[in-house]
Amino acid sequence: MMKYDLVIAGGGAAGLAAAASFIEEQKKKGAGESASVCILEKNEYPGRKINATGGGRCNLTNKACPGKEETLDFFRNIGIETWQDSEGRYYPYTNKASDVSKALIDAVSGADIKCGFTVKVISRIQPDDGSEGCFMITGMQGSAMEMVFADKVLIAMGGKAGPQFGTTGDGYTIARTLGHTVTRVFPILTGIECRAEGVDFASLKGIRAKGTVILTKDGAPIVRDTGEIQFTEDGVSGICVFNLTPHIKADKRERFEDALKRFKIVVDLAPDFTEEQLASRESAFGILTEKLAAVFDRVGADSESGAADTARIKHWELDITGIKGWRDAQATFGGVALDEINMDTMESRLVPGLYFAGEIIDAQGPCGGFNLQNAWETGIKAARGIIDGEI
Ligand SMILES: Cc1cc2nc3c(=O)[nH]c(=O)nc-3n(C[C@H](O)[C@H](O)[C@H](O)COP(=O)(O)OP(=O)(O)OC[C@H]3O[C@@H](n4cnc5c(N)ncnc54)[C@H](O)[C@@H]3O)c2cc1C
């Protein structure tokens, strides 16, 4: 029977940051034998999702994140320098996401990494004789059932976004069986399916336009963002659109399909121009690309004036018909309830010795490096919490 001091379930951003930080802190302590760490990862290699982040460049934090300095120090320590773009997003200096995962994997070389291991059950074993208990982690490695034991366990199995990268929500089931509450989860930071009068979205697919998007609920604006809007076969996408999605949610006991009807996106496709400036134009072409301009010119041509429908260019209402699913989502809204976790140490308030980090907890941010920041930060906090709790 193999018993580790620490088992980390999930070798993604949070799990690797936790393991690297744990090993580094152990080294700093110097004396004696270092604690044994095991990472259990479902995929054939750890950090698979990291490689896909930021369009392959890994937007690893943001200047607006209070904890960003510590993240930058952490990466510098493992050999990764960074640079900041004009919008405050940090990337590795080499612009290669796979360099980030490589540095993390190198930093955890002192851990036992079991890949192709799908964790199924985590349970606490408490002997009757009052002696100290431990955790039993049961999983499948290929077709074989395997068990590992640990004094402490960190659950860093991510959420449900991007199941193609291994995150299928397994951690929620495990957290629930350990007594934790998991709040309602839904996909966020993803495209929105829309309908607009007289518009065939399929014909706009691939067009990109600079604009402002405002999400309204029952007619009142609730959030806005500006950036590049990307048209898809059935709606809109792009970072500014992604950032609306955490706000599109149902009220308690409301069906999501019913809630959707209360939301609209109002698009301003000419944020740098006033309505007066646009009113003198005969066509939207020149501000918008030809195909997109035709949407407004056609409406204008049908109208009495025969000119472009310029008012609509700055106030284009889209009905929301759906949100793209988990495969297209970059993050999960909801997760393990925060009031059941000590957020200084990431230890469960219900099960001593159990820790959580990363997207599995009910914490989510917009695009721009905030979600990876959450993963690194909570992973590093958990590592310290585990060490301070004396392994
Ligand atoms: C395409 C894409 C691009 C993104 N780009 C950015 C970006 O640029 N900046 C940003 O801040 N955020 C980005 N995100 C979000 C960010 O990647 C996640 O929030 C972050 O990776 C979460 O870290 P985590 O460690 O909690 O989970 P993950 O990194 O998802 O890692 C969880 C790990 O647990 C493993 N696992 C799951 N279930 C089991 C199981 N049963 N047994 C064993 N292992 C299991 C998974 O295989 C996975 O390796 C992006 C997400 C996607 C999908």
The ligand as a Tripos MOL2 file, in Angstrom:
@<TRIPOS>MOLECULE
LIG
   53    58     1     0     0
SMALL
NO_CHARGES

@<TRIPOS>ATOM
      1 C1         -9.5180   27.1090  -24.7350 C.3       1 LIG1
      2 C2         -9.3150   27.7700  -23.3870 C.ar      1 LIG1
      3 C3         -8.5360   28.9170  -23.3200 C.ar      1 LIG1
      4 C4         -8.3370   29.5590  -22.0910 C.ar      1 LIG1
      5 N1         -7.5280   30.6440  -22.0520 N.ar      1 LIG1
      6 C5         -7.3100   31.2650  -20.8570 C.ar      1 LIG1
      7 C6         -6.4040   32.3460  -20.7600 C.ar      1 LIG1
      8 O1         -5.6950   32.7040  -21.7190 O.2       1 LIG1
      9 N2         -6.2670   32.9680  -19.5460 N.ar      1 LIG1
     10 C7         -6.9820   32.5550  -18.4450 C.ar      1 LIG1
     11 O2         -6.8280   33.1630  -17.3850 O.2       1 LIG1
     12 N3         -7.8060   31.4830  -18.4990 N.ar      1 LIG1
     13 C8         -7.9680   30.8290  -19.6680 C.ar      1 LIG1
     14 N4         -8.7850   29.7270  -19.7110 N.ar      1 LIG1
     15 C9         -9.3460   29.2160  -18.4420 C.3       1 LIG1
     16 C10        -8.2510   28.4410  -17.6580 C.3       1 LIG1
     17 O3         -7.5740   27.5780  -18.5410 O.3       1 LIG1
     18 C11        -8.8520   27.6310  -16.5200 C.3       1 LIG1
     19 O4         -9.6410   28.4620  -15.6930 O.3       1 LIG1
     20 C12        -7.7460   26.9820  -15.6870 C.3       1 LIG1
     21 O5         -6.9940   26.0930  -16.4780 O.3       1 LIG1
     22 C13        -8.3350   26.2460  -14.4930 C.3       1 LIG1
     23 O6         -7.2790   25.5840  -13.8320 O.3       1 LIG1
     24 P1         -7.5630   24.2520  -12.9990 P.3       1 LIG1
     25 O7         -6.2610   23.7060  -12.6190 O.co2     1 LIG1
     26 O8         -8.5920   24.5180  -11.9880 O.co2     1 LIG1
     27 O9         -8.2330   23.2950  -14.0670 O.3       1 LIG1
     28 P2         -7.5880   22.6580  -15.3560 P.3       1 LIG1
     29 O10        -6.4370   23.4530  -15.8290 O.co2     1 LIG1
     30 O11        -8.7340   22.4430  -16.2570 O.co2     1 LIG1
     31 O12        -6.9840   21.2810  -14.8230 O.3       1 LIG1
     32 C14        -7.7670   20.2890  -14.2280 C.3       1 LIG1
     33 C15        -7.0750   18.9640  -14.4880 C.3       1 LIG1
     34 O13        -7.7540   17.9380  -13.7800 O.3       1 LIG1
     35 C16        -7.7900   16.7980  -14.5930 C.3       1 LIG1
     36 N5         -8.9080   15.9500  -14.1880 N.ar      1 LIG1
     37 C17       -10.2210   16.2060  -14.3000 C.ar      1 LIG1
     38 N6        -10.9410   15.1830  -13.8400 N.ar      1 LIG1
     39 C18       -10.0440   14.2640  -13.4040 C.ar      1 LIG1
     40 C19       -10.1700   12.9840  -12.8180 C.ar      1 LIG1
     41 N7        -11.3690   12.3950  -12.5960 N.pl3     1 LIG1
     42 N8         -9.0380   12.3200  -12.4770 N.ar      1 LIG1
     43 C20        -7.8090   12.8540  -12.6930 C.ar      1 LIG1
     44 N9         -7.6430   14.0560  -13.2720 N.ar      1 LIG1
     45 C21        -8.7530   14.7510  -13.6110 C.ar      1 LIG1
     46 C22        -7.9720   17.3480  -15.9930 C.3       1 LIG1
     47 O14        -7.5840   16.4100  -16.9880 O.3       1 LIG1
     48 C23        -7.0820   18.5750  -15.9540 C.3       1 LIG1
     49 O15        -5.7660   18.3030  -16.3870 O.3       1 LIG1
     50 C24        -8.9820   29.0610  -20.9220 C.ar      1 LIG1
     51 C25        -9.7660   27.9090  -20.9980 C.ar      1 LIG1
     52 C26        -9.9290   27.2640  -22.2260 C.ar      1 LIG1
     53 C27       -10.7830   26.0190  -22.2910 C.3       1 LIG1
@<TRIPOS>BOND
     1     1     2 1
     2     2     3 ar
     3     2    52 ar
     4     3     4 ar
     5     4     5 ar
     6     4    50 ar
     7     5     6 ar
     8     6     7 ar
     9     6    13 1
    10     7     8 2
    11     7     9 ar
    12     9    10 ar
    13    10    11 2
    14    10    12 ar
    15    12    13 ar
    16    13    14 ar
    17    14    15 1
    18    14    50 ar
    19    15    16 1
    20    16    17 1
    21    16    18 1
    22    18    19 1
    23    18    20 1
    24    20    21 1
    25    20    22 1
    26    22    23 1
    27    23    24 1
    28    24    25 2
    29    24    26 1
    30    24    27 1
    31    27    28 1
    32    28    29 2
    33    28    30 1
    34    28    31 1
    35    31    32 1
    36    32    33 1
    37    33    34 1
    38    33    48 1
    39    34    35 1
    40    35    36 1
    41    35    46 1
    42    36    37 ar
    43    36    45 ar
    44    37    38 ar
    45    38    39 ar
    46    39    40 ar
    47    39    45 ar
    48    40    41 1
    49    40    42 ar
    50    42    43 ar
    51    43    44 ar
    52    44    45 ar
    53    46    47 1
    54    46    48 1
    55    48    49 1
    56    50    51 ar
    57    51    52 ar
    58    52    53 1
@<TRIPOS>SUBSTRUCTURE
     1 LIG1         1 GROUP 0 **** ****
